Amino acid sequence: MNRIKCLSLALCMIAGVAWAKDDNNFYLKSGDTVVFYGDSITDQRLYTIIVETYVATRYPKLDVSFIDSGWGGDRVSGGEGGSIDTRLKRDVFAYHPSVVTVMLGMNDGGYKAETESNDAIYFAGYRHIVDSLHANLPQVRITAIQPSPYDDVTRTPSIPVAGGYQYNDVLRSFGKWIANYAPQAGIDVADMNTAVVSALTQAHDIDPVLAKEIIADHVHPGFAGHMVMAEQLVKAWKGRNVVSSVTIDASRPAIKVESAEFAKATELSTSGTIAWTELDDSLPLPYKQWEDMWGGGPTIGLILKSTDLISALNEQQLKVKGLSAGTYSLKIDGESVGAFNNDQLAAGINLALLKTPATEQAMKVYHLAASHQEVHVDWWRNVSMPLADYMLPEANAAVDAMTALDKTLAKKVREVAQPAPHKFELSPVQ
């Protein structure tokens, strides 16, 4: 980590202060293509879109492509979309991915107590998937996902309980097997069960009625549940939690930018208000906008209280030290984002939890990522597959047009995710 130490206020005003930690440990690299493979929980296209949004906003210089190949009802043997070998050939190998995630298990357990025969089928089927991936994609990196939970926490289980058995015990058992198998197979692991169960438990303690909506049907998490799942994949990939961190020392007369991490703070001025221009290396995740959107709602606020989602994924800290006692208005690009007292500003404000120009920009990235994944599914599932046997020229033309749009949207995600400079102003409230 290299700090640019300001020797004078004038130097700070010209150059600002910036340093960046080494991001080389992040799992994804420029040029990667990621295929998400799984059942209906992957097919929901929620944790996959959240992960795509995170990567685009936190690492805007990376050129990474994302494809969701989830199919409702799938098991390790395949499902309505075809046998496992058909699915892998058509929906994974065809994209030549460098990274594949696999989450299966919810349907493999059969929604009944664990049996040796079911276990044997699951273990053999999972091995076949991994062996096939390695055989057809020799350089592929695989992240095996321990399956997300069946919600036995927030309500009475809908599956009969015998001898203390709960259906999530089956999924936990599958997950333990995956964790033991992974080192032998040379694959990575992300646990989407333990953290979600912990979140459900904490949420139930806070608000037992609202907690039921996190996984309303026991199986398919809503957006808030998928936020926790996405977090676990990002953690497994060693994703960075910090968006940026800027500290300004407002002690007069030597007001200065003390530090700037993953950011540049320049053009510091103190004529009436403290003002500066800030260019962050990345964008925050738009938690506030997600809470306000359809499908978001109060469960997001509850899940933020019940997990470490803020500290683990979304820290965009602004600290201003040495202010006189009082309340201060913070504006970004001329728009008020809130009022804070001197103690709050000295302790630090997490801008990622507010509505700011940066979170508004990140929300546009999210919408583009969602559109990109939806267009992909439209041409794959609704045109290309069902009409393949009819050899319709119009269908081929439609697929060509939609795949072109799919690629354009994916490119647009990265373009819109590029950070822009913003003008900050901090002034006392009279």
C-alpha positions as CSV (number, residue, x, y, z in Angstrom):
1,M,0.0,0.0,0.0
2,N,1.5,3.3,-1.1
3,R,0.4,6.5,0.6
4,I,1.0,9.9,-0.9
5,K,1.9,12.0,2.0
6,C,0.9,15.6,1.7
7,L,3.7,17.9,2.7
8,S,1.5,21.0,2.4
9,L,-2.1,22.0,1.9
10,A,-1.2,23.3,-1.6
11,L,0.2,19.9,-2.6
12,C,-3.0,18.2,-1.3
13,M,-5.1,20.5,-3.3
14,I,-3.2,19.7,-6.5
15,A,-2.7,16.0,-6.2
16,G,-5.1,14.8,-3.5
17,V,-4.3,11.7,-1.5
18,A,-4.8,8.2,-2.9
19,W,-3.6,4.6,-2.4
20,A,-4.9,1.3,-3.4
21,K,-4.7,-2.2,-1.9
22,D,-3.7,-5.1,-4.0
23,D,-6.8,-6.6,-5.7
24,N,-4.9,-9.5,-7.3
25,N,-6.4,-11.9,-4.8
26,F,-9.9,-11.5,-6.3
27,Y,-11.0,-14.8,-7.9
28,L,-12.2,-13.3,-11.2
29,K,-9.8,-11.9,-13.8
30,S,-10.3,-9.8,-17.0
31,G,-11.4,-12.1,-19.8
32,D,-13.3,-14.5,-17.6
33,T,-16.7,-15.9,-18.6
34,V,-18.8,-17.1,-15.6
35,V,-21.6,-19.6,-16.0
36,F,-24.0,-20.0,-13.1
37,Y,-25.4,-23.6,-13.2
38,G,-28.2,-24.8,-11.0
39,D,-31.9,-25.4,-10.3
40,S,-34.8,-23.0,-9.8
41,I,-32.9,-21.0,-7.2
42,T,-30.3,-20.1,-9.7
43,D,-33.1,-19.8,-12.3
44,Q,-34.6,-17.0,-10.2
45,R,-31.8,-14.8,-11.5
46,L,-31.4,-12.9,-8.3
47,Y,-28.1,-13.8,-6.5
48,T,-26.6,-14.1,-10.0
49,I,-27.6,-10.5,-10.9
50,I,-26.5,-9.2,-7.5
51,V,-23.1,-10.9,-8.1
52,E,-22.8,-9.5,-11.6
53,T,-23.7,-6.0,-10.2
54,Y,-21.1,-6.3,-7.5
55,V,-18.3,-7.3,-9.9
56,A,-19.2,-4.6,-12.4
57,T,-19.4,-1.9,-9.7
58,R,-16.5,-2.9,-7.4
59,Y,-14.1,-3.9,-10.2
60,P,-15.2,-1.7,-13.1
61,K,-11.9,-2.3,-15.0
62,L,-12.5,-6.0,-15.2
63,D,-14.0,-7.4,-18.4
64,V,-16.0,-10.4,-17.1
65,S,-19.1,-12.0,-18.8
66,F,-21.9,-13.7,-16.8
67,I,-24.4,-16.3,-18.0
68,D,-27.2,-17.8,-15.9
69,S,-27.9,-21.4,-16.9
70,G,-30.2,-22.3,-14.1
71,W,-33.3,-24.4,-14.7
72,G,-36.2,-25.0,-12.3
73,G,-36.5,-28.6,-11.0
74,D,-32.9,-29.6,-12.0
75,R,-31.1,-32.4,-10.1
76,V,-27.6,-33.7,-10.6
77,S,-29.1,-35.9,-13.3
78,G,-30.7,-33.0,-15.2
79,G,-34.4,-32.3,-15.5
80,E,-37.0,-30.8,-17.9
81,G,-34.2,-29.0,-19.8
82,G,-32.6,-32.4,-20.7
83,S,-30.3,-34.9,-19.2
84,I,-27.2,-33.7,-17.3
85,D,-25.0,-34.4,-20.3
86,T,-27.4,-32.5,-22.6
87,R,-27.6,-29.6,-20.2
88,L,-23.8,-29.3,-19.7
89,K,-23.0,-29.5,-23.5
90,R,-25.7,-27.0,-24.5
91,D,-25.9,-24.7,-21.5
92,V,-22.3,-24.7,-20.2
93,F,-19.6,-26.0,-22.6
94,A,-21.0,-24.0,-25.5
95,Y,-20.0,-20.8,-23.8
96,H,-16.4,-21.9,-23.1
97,P,-16.5,-20.5,-19.6
98,S,-13.4,-20.1,-17.5
99,V,-15.4,-20.2,-14.2
100,V,-18.5,-22.3,-13.4
101,T,-20.6,-22.3,-10.3
102,V,-22.7,-25.3,-9.4
103,M,-25.6,-25.3,-7.0
104,L,-27.8,-28.4,-6.9
105,G,-29.4,-30.3,-4.1
106,M,-32.8,-28.8,-3.2
107,N,-34.6,-31.2,-5.5
108,D,-32.1,-34.1,-5.2
109,G,-33.2,-34.6,-1.5
110,G,-36.7,-35.5,-2.7
111,Y,-38.2,-33.4,0.1
112,K,-38.0,-36.3,2.5
113,A,-35.7,-37.7,5.1
114,E,-32.1,-38.5,4.1
115,T,-31.5,-42.0,2.6
116,E,-28.4,-43.8,1.6
117,S,-29.7,-44.4,-1.9
118,N,-30.5,-40.7,-2.4
119,D,-27.0,-39.8,-1.1
120,A,-25.3,-42.2,-3.4
121,I,-27.2,-40.8,-6.4
122,Y,-26.3,-37.2,-5.5
123,F,-22.7,-37.9,-4.8
124,A,-22.2,-39.9,-8.0
125,G,-24.1,-37.3,-10.1
126,Y,-22.1,-34.4,-8.6
127,R,-18.8,-36.2,-9.3
128,H,-20.0,-36.7,-12.9
129,I,-20.7,-33.0,-13.3
130,V,-17.2,-32.0,-12.0
131,D,-15.5,-34.7,-14.1
132,S,-17.3,-33.6,-17.2
133,L,-16.4,-30.0,-16.6
134,H,-12.8,-30.8,-16.2
135,A,-12.7,-33.1,-19.2
136,N,-14.4,-30.6,-21.5
137,L,-12.9,-27.3,-20.0
138,P,-9.4,-28.3,-18.8
139,Q,-8.7,-24.8,-17.5
140,V,-12.0,-24.2,-15.8
141,R,-12.2,-23.0,-12.2
142,I,-15.2,-24.5,-10.4
143,T,-17.0,-23.1,-7.4
144,A,-19.2,-25.7,-5.8
145,I,-22.0,-24.1,-3.8
146,Q,-23.3,-25.8,-0.7
147,P,-27.1,-25.6,-1.4
148,S,-29.2,-22.8,0.1
149,P,-31.5,-23.8,2.9
150,Y,-35.0,-25.1,3.2
151,D,-36.5,-22.6,5.7
152,D,-37.2,-24.6,8.9
153,V,-36.4,-21.6,11.0
154,T,-39.2,-19.0,10.7
155,R,-42.2,-21.3,10.7
156,T,-43.4,-24.8,11.4
157,P,-41.9,-27.1,8.7
158,S,-44.3,-28.1,6.0
159,I,-42.5,-31.4,5.7
160,P,-43.5,-33.8,8.5
161,V,-40.8,-33.9,11.2
162,A,-39.9,-37.3,12.6
163,G,-37.3,-37.8,15.3
164,G,-36.2,-34.2,15.1
165,Y,-35.6,-34.5,11.4
166,Q,-35.9,-31.3,9.3
167,Y,-35.5,-31.2,5.5
168,N,-32.6,-28.7,5.7
169,D,-30.7,-31.4,7.5
170,V,-30.5,-33.2,4.1
171,L,-29.2,-30.1,2.4
172,R,-26.6,-29.6,5.1
173,S,-25.5,-33.2,4.6
174,F,-25.1,-32.6,0.9
175,G,-23.1,-29.4,1.7
176,K,-20.8,-31.3,4.1
177,W,-20.1,-33.9,1.4
178,I,-19.3,-31.1,-1.1
179,A,-16.9,-29.5,1.4
180,N,-15.1,-32.9,1.9
181,Y,-15.1,-33.7,-1.8
182,A,-13.8,-30.3,-3.0
183,P,-10.1,-30.7,-2.1
184,Q,-10.0,-34.0,-3.8
185,A,-11.5,-32.6,-6.9
186,G,-9.5,-29.4,-6.9
187,I,-12.5,-27.2,-6.8
188,D,-13.6,-24.2,-4.6
189,V,-16.5,-24.0,-2.2
190,A,-19.1,-21.4,-1.3
191,D,-21.5,-22.1,1.6
192,M,-25.0,-20.6,0.9
193,N,-26.7,-22.6,3.7
194,T,-25.0,-21.6,7.0
195,A,-25.1,-17.9,6.5
196,V,-28.8,-17.8,5.3
197,V,-29.9,-20.0,8.3
198,S,-28.0,-17.6,10.6
199,A,-29.7,-14.6,8.9
200,L,-33.1,-16.3,9.2
201,T,-32.5,-17.0,12.9
202,Q,-31.4,-13.4,13.7
203,A,-34.3,-12.0,11.6
204,H,-36.8,-14.2,13.4
205,D,-35.5,-12.9,16.7
206,I,-36.0,-9.3,15.6
207,D,-39.3,-9.6,13.7
208,P,-40.8,-13.1,13.5
209,V,-43.6,-12.0,11.2
210,L,-41.5,-10.2,8.6
211,A,-38.8,-12.9,8.8
212,K,-41.2,-15.4,7.2
213,E,-41.1,-13.3,3.9
214,I,-37.3,-13.9,3.4
215,I,-38.1,-17.4,2.1
216,A,-41.8,-17.2,1.7
217,D,-42.3,-20.7,0.3
218,H,-39.6,-22.4,2.4
219,V,-37.5,-22.9,-0.8
220,H,-37.1,-19.8,-3.0
221,P,-35.5,-16.8,-1.2
222,G,-36.8,-13.4,-2.0
223,F,-34.3,-10.6,-2.9
224,A,-33.1,-10.1,0.7
225,G,-32.3,-13.8,1.0
226,H,-30.4,-13.7,-2.3
227,M,-28.4,-10.8,-1.0
228,V,-27.0,-13.1,1.7
229,M,-26.4,-15.8,-0.9
230,A,-24.5,-13.4,-3.2
231,E,-22.4,-12.2,-0.3
232,Q,-21.2,-15.8,0.4
233,L,-20.1,-16.3,-3.2
234,V,-18.3,-12.9,-3.2
235,K,-16.6,-13.9,0.1
236,A,-15.5,-17.2,-1.4
237,W,-14.1,-15.2,-4.3
238,K,-12.2,-12.9,-1.9
239,G,-14.1,-9.8,-3.0
240,R,-13.2,-6.4,-1.6
241,N,-15.6,-5.0,1.0
242,V,-14.4,-1.4,0.7
243,V,-15.8,0.9,-2.0
244,S,-13.7,3.9,-0.9
245,S,-12.6,5.7,2.3
246,V,-11.8,9.4,2.5
247,T,-10.7,11.2,5.6
248,I,-10.5,15.0,5.7
249,D,-8.9,16.9,8.6
250,A,-10.9,20.1,9.0
251,S,-8.7,21.5,11.8
252,R,-8.0,25.1,10.8
253,P,-5.9,26.6,9.4
254,A,-4.3,23.4,8.0
255,I,-7.4,21.8,6.4
256,K,-6.3,18.9,4.4
257,V,-7.2,15.5,2.8
258,E,-5.6,13.2,5.3
259,S,-6.1,9.9,3.4
260,A,-8.0,8.5,0.5
261,E,-8.3,4.7,-0.1
262,F,-9.6,3.5,-3.5
263,A,-10.3,7.2,-4.3
264,K,-8.8,10.5,-5.3
265,A,-9.9,13.6,-3.4
266,T,-8.7,16.8,-5.1
267,E,-9.6,20.5,-5.5
268,L,-10.0,21.0,-1.7
269,S,-11.4,24.5,-0.9
270,T,-12.6,26.2,2.3
271,S,-14.3,29.4,1.1
272,G,-17.5,29.3,3.3
273,T,-17.9,25.6,2.9
274,I,-15.5,22.7,2.8
275,A,-15.6,21.4,-0.7
276,W,-13.7,18.9,-2.8
277,T,-13.9,16.8,-5.9
278,E,-13.8,13.0,-5.3
279,L,-13.3,10.3,-7.8
280,D,-13.8,6.8,-6.4
281,D,-12.3,3.7,-8.0
282,S,-15.7,1.9,-7.8
283,L,-19.4,2.3,-7.0
284,P,-21.3,1.2,-4.0
285,L,-24.1,-1.4,-4.1
286,P,-27.5,0.4,-4.1
287,Y,-28.9,-0.9,-0.9
288,K,-31.3,2.0,-0.4
289,Q,-32.6,1.7,-4.0
290,W,-33.0,-2.0,-3.7
291,E,-35.1,-1.5,-0.6
292,D,-37.4,0.8,-2.5
293,M,-37.8,-1.3,-5.6
294,W,-40.5,-3.9,-6.3
295,G,-39.4,-7.2,-4.8
296,G,-37.3,-5.4,-2.2
297,G,-39.2,-3.8,0.6
298,P,-38.7,-4.1,4.4
299,T,-37.1,-7.5,4.3
300,I,-33.9,-5.8,3.0
301,G,-33.8,-3.6,6.1
302,L,-34.4,-6.6,8.3
303,I,-31.7,-8.6,6.5
304,L,-29.2,-5.8,6.9
305,K,-29.8,-5.8,10.6
306,S,-29.5,-9.6,10.8
307,T,-26.2,-10.0,8.9
308,D,-22.8,-8.4,8.1
309,L,-23.9,-7.4,4.6
310,I,-22.9,-3.8,5.2
311,S,-19.4,-4.3,6.6
312,A,-18.7,-7.3,4.3
313,L,-19.7,-5.8,1.0
314,N,-20.5,-2.1,1.1
315,E,-18.3,0.3,3.0
316,Q,-18.0,3.7,1.5
317,Q,-16.7,5.8,4.3
318,L,-16.4,9.6,4.6
319,K,-14.8,11.0,7.7
320,V,-14.3,14.7,8.5
321,K,-12.4,15.4,11.6
322,G,-11.8,18.6,13.5
323,L,-15.1,20.3,12.8
324,S,-16.6,22.7,15.3
325,A,-19.5,21.4,17.3
326,G,-22.7,21.6,15.3
327,T,-24.8,20.1,12.4
328,Y,-23.6,20.0,8.9
329,S,-25.3,19.6,5.5
330,L,-23.6,17.3,3.0
331,K,-24.3,17.9,-0.7
332,I,-23.0,15.9,-3.6
333,D,-23.3,17.5,-7.0
334,G,-25.5,20.2,-5.5
335,E,-28.0,17.7,-4.1
336,S,-28.5,17.2,-0.3
337,V,-27.8,13.7,0.9
338,G,-28.2,14.3,4.6
339,A,-27.4,16.3,7.7
340,F,-24.9,15.0,10.3
341,N,-23.4,16.4,13.4
342,N,-19.6,16.8,13.9
343,D,-19.4,13.7,16.0
344,Q,-21.1,11.5,13.3
345,L,-18.8,13.0,10.7
346,A,-15.7,12.3,12.8
347,A,-16.7,8.7,13.4
348,G,-17.5,8.3,9.7
349,I,-20.6,8.2,7.4
350,N,-21.2,5.2,5.2
351,L,-22.3,6.9,1.9
352,A,-23.3,3.5,0.5
353,L,-26.3,3.5,2.8
354,L,-27.6,6.8,1.4
355,K,-29.2,7.8,-1.9
356,T,-26.3,9.5,-3.7
357,P,-25.3,10.0,-7.4
358,A,-23.1,7.0,-7.0
359,T,-25.8,4.7,-5.7
360,E,-28.2,5.9,-8.4
361,Q,-25.5,5.1,-11.0
362,A,-25.1,1.6,-9.4
363,M,-28.8,1.1,-9.7
364,K,-28.6,1.7,-13.4
365,V,-25.9,-1.0,-13.6
366,Y,-28.2,-3.4,-11.7
367,H,-31.1,-2.8,-14.1
368,L,-28.8,-3.3,-17.1
369,A,-27.4,-6.5,-15.6
370,A,-31.0,-7.7,-15.0
371,S,-32.0,-6.9,-18.6
372,H,-28.9,-8.7,-19.9
373,Q,-29.7,-11.9,-18.0
374,E,-33.4,-11.7,-18.9
375,V,-32.6,-11.3,-22.6
376,H,-30.3,-14.2,-22.5
377,V,-32.9,-16.5,-21.0
378,D,-35.5,-15.2,-23.5
379,W,-33.5,-16.2,-26.6
380,W,-32.2,-19.4,-25.0
381,R,-35.3,-20.8,-23.4
382,N,-38.2,-19.2,-25.3
383,V,-36.9,-19.1,-28.9
384,S,-33.7,-21.2,-29.6
385,M,-34.6,-24.3,-27.7
386,P,-38.4,-24.8,-28.3
387,L,-38.1,-23.9,-32.0
388,A,-34.8,-25.7,-32.8
389,D,-36.5,-28.7,-34.6
390,Y,-38.5,-26.4,-37.0
391,M,-35.5,-24.7,-38.6
392,L,-37.4,-21.4,-39.0
393,P,-35.4,-18.7,-40.7
394,E,-37.3,-16.1,-38.6
395,A,-36.4,-17.9,-35.4
396,N,-32.7,-18.0,-36.4
397,A,-32.9,-14.3,-37.2
398,A,-34.6,-13.6,-33.9
399,V,-31.9,-15.5,-32.0
400,D,-29.1,-13.7,-33.8
401,A,-30.7,-10.3,-33.0
402,M,-31.3,-11.2,-29.3
403,T,-27.8,-12.7,-28.8
404,A,-26.4,-9.4,-30.3
405,L,-28.6,-7.4,-27.8
406,D,-27.5,-9.7,-25.0
407,K,-23.8,-9.0,-25.8
408,T,-24.5,-5.3,-26.2
409,L,-26.2,-5.1,-22.8
410,A,-23.4,-7.0,-21.1
411,K,-20.9,-4.5,-22.5
412,K,-23.2,-1.6,-21.5
413,V,-23.2,-2.9,-17.9
414,R,-19.4,-2.3,-17.8
415,E,-19.6,1.0,-19.5
416,V,-22.2,2.4,-17.1
417,A,-20.3,1.0,-14.1
418,Q,-17.3,3.4,-14.7
419,P,-17.1,5.8,-11.8
420,A,-17.4,9.6,-12.4
421,P,-16.0,12.5,-10.3
422,H,-18.4,14.2,-7.9
423,K,-18.4,17.6,-6.1
424,F,-18.8,17.3,-2.4
425,E,-19.8,20.3,-0.2
426,L,-20.0,20.3,3.6
427,S,-21.5,23.4,5.2
428,P,-22.8,24.2,8.7
429,V,-26.6,24.2,9.1
430,Q,-27.6,27.6,10.5
